Amino acid sequence: MIYSWTPRQFKNFVKGAKFRTVDEYEHAAVSAMFIAKASNSRKRLKLKDIYDADKIRKKIENPEVKKNDVVSFERYKKAKEAMRNYSPGMT
């Protein structure tokens, strides 16, 4: 099956495998941090003290959209006007 792949497909496959390894190491590092936090804590920890998955799920489902953000294009207009008069000089 691999022999039927193009060189680009094979290169992307190898790159994906490397990224998977990086993700596994990152997951192991996070696990180690959680274990260290739990073992060095003076109080009894709950899962929400370390990672609140419900809160993250709610943020993903209902993202907060800022409706009052006003975008000003004044600086863009000034820069565009200044570039009209610009001519690169070769010295």
Secondary structure, DSSP 8 states (H G I E B T S, - for coil): -GGGS-HHHHHHHHHHHHHHHHHHHHHHHHHHHHHHHHHT-SS---HHHH--HHHHHHHHHS----S------HHHHHHHHHHHT------
